[in-house]
Amino acid sequence: MPIEIRELVIRAVVGAPPAPGRGRLREEDLERLKRELVAECLERLAEERAAKGRR
């Protein structure tokens, strides 16, 4: 994941930039964030498709 995207993910998930001196996430935290983001994206896509089907 490019650094810019990682920064955006951190800001979006925790609502703030990383703490000073801790500019990197642990690998397991990053993997968890990626899984959560993918799950949320899939959920939103499913909701959008369902909404389109109701029209």
HELIX and SHEET records of a PDB file:
HELIX    1   1 ILE A    3  VAL A   14  1                                  12    
HELIX    2   2 GLU A   27  ARG A   54  1                                  28    
END                                                                             
